[in-house]
Amino acid sequence: MTTLVAQEQSRSLDGAEKVAAVLLALDREASQRILKYFDHDELREIARLAAGLGAVPATALEEIYSALIDEISHGGVDLVGNAAQAENLLTGVMSEEQVADIMSDVRGSSNQFFWRRVCSLPEKTLADYLVNEHPQVIAIVITKVDPAYAGRLLAQIPGPIRAKVMRRMLVSRPIVESVLRVVETTLQEDLFATSNAPSSAELNARVAGIINQLERDQVDEILEGISESEPLIAAQLKSLIFSFEDIVKLGQRARTIVFDQLPTDRVILALRGADAGVRDSVLPCLSTRTRRMVEAELSTDASPPKREIAAAQRQIADTVLRLADQGAIEIPKSGSAPDQPE
């Protein structure tokens, strides 16, 4: 150790290495409080640097952070960064799976935690995925999972493919770690990255939420484009889209609830850009006093900017969607008749 430290006396650390050195020098509790402010990629880089620091003399640490002199140089003890220290640095800050992923990258070795997670998948699910892969990839997976799981997995793979896999397992050379890392990364992305992905219904709702913010002609153009290749998806989206002009689809009770929520000035502004059919469906849903005010304003020659009219109409449509989401009203599905007035 003394010889190694002597060789490092003139070593100069760069900025990222200094961070890794300081974090290793701090006590575990202090370093964990700091590490929580780093993102995953930064933690990966810190772990890589910490694992490769080697011996860092106390004099170098004094230059990095003078406040640590008493703690890290007491008795002439120098700091040594290695893979074990790097793993200890991350433990408690990240999940076991994240630590295993980073450290397998740092060490250039297989991620054992990942393969235990693979074994949690139903054999049929993994088999259905693997049958579309090269037999060599299947052989790699078979050699990494638990033997009992591997047997059940092979039973789910068609006989001809199974024979090719077994032959490769018998004659293939040892797996290169870099290849294994590629297989692990691909499996992670294909099998687990989508586990928290939104469902098709959630995706449709998100897309509809975006489309709902567009002008009617833009909405029609998008739906027409989607329907050319995906008519079913277009129909699903159409049922989730609601524009101001669709207010006529609501029953009188639902329209009354909606317009009770809206300022009179916004109703007036929205109706200035509406056709006679929309006006005729809205006015009966207003209170007598509000209706007189609205009709009086609409009889004037005021010409507000189109963007202000569009914003007011969008606000009303958003109010309908919000109330429907809360269960206060119901938007009739396409083709169904609106609610009858009570």
Summary of the structure (lengths in Angstrom):
residues: 342
radius of gyration: 32.7
end to end distance: 89.8
largest distance: 95.3
contacts: 939
relative contact order: 0.06
helix: 70%
strand: 2%
